[in-house]
Amino acid sequence: MKINISTEATNWSKFEEKEWSVLDKEHYGRTFDWTKKQFKITISDDNNVVGSLVMGIVVGVAHIENIIVTKLYRRKGIGKMLIQKGEELAKENNAHKIYLETGKTWNLIAFYEPLGYKITADLPNHYAHVDFVQMTKFLS
């Protein structure tokens, strides 16, 4: 046996395509396209980006990977607009669920809850050894 380490996905695709097909049928009764659709939404003011959201969608589940609003534009509805556009885009791409992670002690939980997100997982000692939570919203 030989163990190889690669950072290039090109070596993985043929093996995974074949094996995932078998596992999909085994676990779900059919195959799925597990290709991640990646989206970046930005909001600009006078040609300057003031907010962005990066989201991936895989087999009906959208993941908000990051969202950021420049400090001068916070508390002006930019974050809410980004989230709403992300949810709209997720629905257009047949996502039934959307989730994100945020710091457990950060004030962002209070931002996401009124938008319909609920804490669904505790992620202790997560990124940079900080406690996080996962927040989820089911899309109708």
CYANA upper distance limits for C-alpha pairs under 8 A (distance plus 0.5 A):
  6 SER  CA     11 ASN  CA      8.08
  8 GLU  CA     12 TRP  CA      8.39
  9 ALA  CA     13 SER  CA      7.03
 11 ASN  CA     15 PHE  CA      8.45
 12 TRP  CA     16 GLU  CA      6.46
 13 SER  CA     17 GLU  CA      6.27
 14 LYS  CA     18 LYS  CA      6.81
 15 PHE  CA     19 GLU  CA      6.69
 16 GLU  CA     20 TRP  CA      6.03
 17 GLU  CA     21 SER  CA      6.72
 18 LYS  CA     22 VAL  CA      7.30
 19 GLU  CA     23 LEU  CA      6.80
 20 TRP  CA     24 ASP  CA      6.30
 21 SER  CA     25 LYS  CA      6.87
 21 SER  CA     31 THR  CA      6.09
 21 SER  CA     32 PHE  CA      8.10
 22 VAL  CA     26 GLU  CA      6.76
 22 VAL  CA     31 THR  CA      8.43
 23 LEU  CA     27 HIS  CA      6.47
 24 ASP  CA     28 TYR  CA      5.85
 24 ASP  CA     29 GLY  CA      7.07
 24 ASP  CA     30 ARG  CA      6.30
 24 ASP  CA     31 THR  CA      5.48
 24 ASP  CA     32 PHE  CA      7.38
 25 LYS  CA     29 GLY  CA      4.77
 25 LYS  CA     30 ARG  CA      4.92
 25 LYS  CA     31 THR  CA      6.18
 26 GLU  CA     30 ARG  CA      8.29
 32 PHE  CA     59 VAL  CA      7.56
 33 ASP  CA     59 VAL  CA      7.49
 34 TRP  CA     58 VAL  CA      6.39
 34 TRP  CA     59 VAL  CA      6.57
 35 THR  CA     58 VAL  CA      6.99
 36 LYS  CA     56 GLY  CA      6.66
 36 LYS  CA     57 ILE  CA      6.11
 36 LYS  CA     58 VAL  CA      5.47
 37 LYS  CA     56 GLY  CA      5.96
 37 LYS  CA     57 ILE  CA      5.66
 37 LYS  CA     58 VAL  CA      7.16
 38 GLN  CA     54 VAL  CA      7.93
 38 GLN  CA     55 MET  CA      6.41
 38 GLN  CA     56 GLY  CA      4.94
 38 GLN  CA     57 ILE  CA      7.11
 39 PHE  CA     54 VAL  CA      6.26
 39 PHE  CA     55 MET  CA      5.72
 39 PHE  CA     56 GLY  CA      6.68
 40 LYS  CA     52 SER  CA      7.43
 40 LYS  CA     53 LEU  CA      6.18
 40 LYS  CA     54 VAL  CA      5.00
 40 LYS  CA     55 MET  CA      6.92
 41 ILE  CA     52 SER  CA      5.96
 41 ILE  CA     53 LEU  CA      5.64
 41 ILE  CA     54 VAL  CA      6.98
 41 ILE  CA     82 LEU  CA      7.47
 41 ILE  CA     85 LYS  CA      8.34
 41 ILE  CA     86 GLY  CA      7.99
 42 THR  CA     49 VAL  CA      7.00
 42 THR  CA     50 VAL  CA      8.08
 42 THR  CA     51 GLY  CA      6.12
 42 THR  CA     52 SER  CA      4.78
 42 THR  CA     53 LEU  CA      7.02
 42 THR  CA     82 LEU  CA      8.07
 43 ILE  CA     49 VAL  CA      6.23
 43 ILE  CA     50 VAL  CA      6.36
 43 ILE  CA     51 GLY  CA      5.70
 43 ILE  CA     52 SER  CA      6.87
 43 ILE  CA     78 ILE  CA      8.03
 43 ILE  CA     82 LEU  CA      8.20
 44 SER  CA     48 ASN  CA      5.62
 44 SER  CA     49 VAL  CA      4.65
 44 SER  CA     50 VAL  CA      5.89
 44 SER  CA     51 GLY  CA      7.55
 45 ASP  CA     49 VAL  CA      6.96
 45 ASP  CA     50 VAL  CA      7.15
 50 VAL  CA     69 VAL  CA      6.27
 50 VAL  CA     70 THR  CA      5.80
 50 VAL  CA     73 TYR  CA      7.21
 51 GLY  CA     67 ILE  CA      7.97
 51 GLY  CA     68 ILE  CA      6.01
 51 GLY  CA     69 VAL  CA      4.64
 51 GLY  CA     70 THR  CA      6.65
 51 GLY  CA     78 ILE  CA      7.21
 51 GLY  CA     79 GLY  CA      7.73
 51 GLY  CA     82 LEU  CA      8.18
 52 SER  CA     67 ILE  CA      6.13
 52 SER  CA     68 ILE  CA      6.00
 52 SER  CA     69 VAL  CA      7.09
 52 SER  CA     82 LEU  CA      7.51
 53 LEU  CA     64 ILE  CA      7.63
 53 LEU  CA     65 GLU  CA      8.10
 53 LEU  CA     66 ASN  CA      6.18
 53 LEU  CA     67 ILE  CA      4.76
 53 LEU  CA     68 ILE  CA      7.09
 53 LEU  CA     82 LEU  CA      6.80
 53 LEU  CA     83 ILE  CA      8.17
 53 LEU  CA     86 GLY  CA      8.07
 54 VAL  CA     64 ILE  CA      6.53
 54 VAL  CA     65 GLU  CA      5.98
 54 VAL  CA     66 ASN  CA      5.82
 54 VAL  CA     67 ILE  CA      6.96
 55 MET  CA     62 ALA  CA      7.21
 55 MET  CA     63 HIS  CA      5.96
 55 MET  CA     64 ILE  CA      4.91
 55 MET  CA     65 GLU  CA      5.85
 55 MET  CA     66 ASN  CA      7.70
 55 MET  CA     86 GLY  CA      7.77
 56 GLY  CA     62 ALA  CA      6.16
 56 GLY  CA     63 HIS  CA      5.79
 56 GLY  CA     64 ILE  CA      7.18
 56 GLY  CA     65 GLU  CA      7.57
 57 ILE  CA     61 VAL  CA      5.99
 57 ILE  CA     62 ALA  CA      4.73
 57 ILE  CA     63 HIS  CA      6.75
 57 ILE  CA     90 ALA  CA      7.69
 57 ILE  CA     93 ASN  CA      8.37
 57 ILE  CA     95 ALA  CA      7.67
 58 VAL  CA     62 ALA  CA      7.04
 59 VAL  CA     95 ALA  CA      7.91
 60 GLY  CA     93 ASN  CA      8.19
 60 GLY  CA     94 ASN  CA      6.27
 60 GLY  CA     95 ALA  CA      4.35
 60 GLY  CA     96 HIS  CA      6.05
 60 GLY  CA     97 LYS  CA      7.30
 61 VAL  CA     95 ALA  CA      5.67
 61 VAL  CA     96 HIS  CA      6.70
 61 VAL  CA     97 LYS  CA      5.55
 61 VAL  CA     98 ILE  CA      6.34
 61 VAL  CA     99 TYR  CA      8.41
 62 ALA  CA     90 ALA  CA      6.67
 62 ALA  CA     95 ALA  CA      6.60
 62 ALA  CA     96 HIS  CA      8.45
 62 ALA  CA     97 LYS  CA      6.59
 62 ALA  CA     98 ILE  CA      4.94
 62 ALA  CA     99 TYR  CA      6.91
 63 HIS  CA     98 ILE  CA      6.11
 63 HIS  CA     99 TYR  CA      5.55
 63 HIS  CA    100 LEU  CA      6.27
 64 ILE  CA     86 GLY  CA      8.48
 64 ILE  CA     98 ILE  CA      7.73
 64 ILE  CA     99 TYR  CA      6.63
 64 ILE  CA    100 LEU  CA      5.52
 64 ILE  CA    101 GLU  CA      8.45
 65 GLU  CA    100 LEU  CA      7.02
 65 GLU  CA    101 GLU  CA      8.34
 66 ASN  CA    100 LEU  CA      8.46
 67 ILE  CA     79 GLY  CA      8.08
 67 ILE  CA     82 LEU  CA      8.44
 68 ILE  CA     79 GLY  CA      8.02
 69 VAL  CA     73 TYR  CA      6.97
 69 VAL  CA     74 ARG  CA      6.59
 69 VAL  CA     78 ILE  CA      7.49
 69 VAL  CA     79 GLY  CA      7.01
 70 THR  CA     74 ARG  CA      7.07
 73 TYR  CA     78 ILE  CA      7.56
 74 ARG  CA     78 ILE  CA      7.40
 74 ARG  CA     79 GLY  CA      7.98
 75 ARG  CA     79 GLY  CA      8.48
 77 GLY  CA     81 MET  CA      6.67
 78 ILE  CA     82 LEU  CA      6.73
 79 GLY  CA     83 ILE  CA      6.71
 80 LYS  CA     84 GLN  CA      6.59
 80 LYS  CA    115 LEU  CA      8.44
 81 MET  CA     85 LYS  CA      6.56
 82 LEU  CA     86 GLY  CA      6.55
 83 ILE  CA     87 GLU  CA      6.65
 84 GLN  CA     88 GLU  CA      6.66
 85 LYS  CA     89 LEU  CA      6.60
 86 GLY  CA     90 ALA  CA      6.53
 87 GLU  CA     91 LYS  CA      6.70
 87 GLU  CA     98 ILE  CA      7.89
 87 GLU  CA    139 LEU  CA      8.22
 88 GLU  CA     92 GLU  CA      6.75
 89 LEU  CA     93 ASN  CA      6.80
 90 ALA  CA     94 ASN  CA      6.92
 90 ALA  CA     95 ALA  CA      5.64
 90 ALA  CA     96 HIS  CA      8.40
 90 ALA  CA     98 ILE  CA      8.09
 91 LYS  CA     95 ALA  CA      5.66
 91 LYS  CA     96 HIS  CA      7.46
 91 LYS  CA    139 LEU  CA      7.60
 95 ALA  CA    139 LEU  CA      7.81
 96 HIS  CA    138 PHE  CA      6.47
 96 HIS  CA    139 LEU  CA      5.51
 96 HIS  CA    140 SER  CA      7.37
 97 LYS  CA    136 THR  CA      7.68
 97 LYS  CA    137 LYS  CA      6.41
 97 LYS  CA    138 PHE  CA      4.92
 97 LYS  CA    139 LEU  CA      5.87
 98 ILE  CA    136 THR  CA      6.29
 98 ILE  CA    137 LYS  CA      5.91
 98 ILE  CA    138 PHE  CA      6.88
 98 ILE  CA    139 LEU  CA      7.67
 99 TYR  CA    117 TYR  CA      8.43
 99 TYR  CA    134 GLN  CA      7.39
 99 TYR  CA    135 MET  CA      6.01
 99 TYR  CA    136 THR  CA      4.73
 99 TYR  CA    137 LYS  CA      6.77
100 LEU  CA    134 GLN  CA      6.21
100 LEU  CA    135 MET  CA      5.97
100 LEU  CA    136 THR  CA      7.17
101 GLU  CA    132 PHE  CA      6.96
101 GLU  CA    133 VAL  CA      6.12
101 GLU  CA    134 GLN  CA      4.94
101 GLU  CA    135 MET  CA      6.64
102 THR  CA    106 TRP  CA      7.87
102 THR  CA    108 LEU  CA      7.55
102 THR  CA    109 ILE  CA      7.82
102 THR  CA    132 PHE  CA      5.92
102 THR  CA    133 VAL  CA      6.17
102 THR  CA    134 GLN  CA      7.14
102 THR  CA    135 MET  CA      8.20
103 GLY  CA    108 LEU  CA      8.20
103 GLY  CA    130 VAL  CA      7.51
103 GLY  CA    131 ASP  CA      6.54
103 GLY  CA    132 PHE  CA      4.70
103 GLY  CA    133 VAL  CA      6.77
104 LYS  CA    109 ILE  CA      8.08
104 LYS  CA    131 ASP  CA      6.05
104 LYS  CA    132 PHE  CA      5.03
104 LYS  CA    133 VAL  CA      5.98
105 THR  CA    131 ASP  CA      8.21
105 THR  CA    132 PHE  CA      8.39
107 ASN  CA    111 PHE  CA      7.66
108 LEU  CA    112 TYR  CA      6.85
109 ILE  CA    113 GLU  CA      6.60
110 ALA  CA    114 PRO  CA      7.64
111 PHE  CA    115 LEU  CA      7.83
112 TYR  CA    116 GLY  CA      7.27
112 TYR  CA    117 TYR  CA      6.00
112 TYR  CA    118 LYS  CA      8.38
112 TYR  CA    135 MET  CA      8.47
113 GLU  CA    117 TYR  CA      5.32
113 GLU  CA    118 LYS  CA      6.58
116 GLY  CA    137 LYS  CA      6.57
117 TYR  CA    135 MET  CA      6.08
117 TYR  CA    136 THR  CA      5.60
117 TYR  CA    137 LYS  CA      5.25
118 LYS  CA    135 MET  CA      5.58
118 LYS  CA    136 THR  CA      5.90
118 LYS  CA    137 LYS  CA      7.04
119 ILE  CA    133 VAL  CA      6.95
119 ILE  CA    134 GLN  CA      6.24
119 ILE  CA    135 MET  CA      4.83
119 ILE  CA    136 THR  CA      6.95
120 THR  CA    133 VAL  CA      7.97
120 THR  CA    134 GLN  CA      6.16
120 THR  CA    135 MET  CA      6.05
120 THR  CA    136 THR  CA      6.72
121 ALA  CA    133 VAL  CA      6.13
121 ALA  CA    134 GLN  CA      5.45
121 ALA  CA    135 MET  CA      7.66
122 ASP  CA    131 ASP  CA      8.35
122 ASP  CA    132 PHE  CA      6.93
122 ASP  CA    133 VAL  CA      5.15
122 ASP  CA    134 GLN  CA      6.94
123 LEU  CA    131 ASP  CA      6.36
123 LEU  CA    132 PHE  CA      5.33
123 LEU  CA    133 VAL  CA      5.74
123 LEU  CA    134 GLN  CA      7.57
124 PRO  CA    129 HIS  CA      8.35
124 PRO  CA    130 VAL  CA      7.48
124 PRO  CA    131 ASP  CA      4.86
124 PRO  CA    132 PHE  CA      6.56
124 PRO  CA    133 VAL  CA      8.41
125 ASN  CA    129 HIS  CA      4.80
125 ASN  CA    130 VAL  CA      5.51
125 ASN  CA    131 ASP  CA      5.37
125 ASN  CA    132 PHE  CA      7.97
126 HIS  CA    130 VAL  CA      5.80
126 HIS  CA    131 ASP  CA      6.02
126 HIS  CA    132 PHE  CA      6.64
127 TYR  CA    131 ASP  CA      8.13
127 TYR  CA    132 PHE  CA      8.22
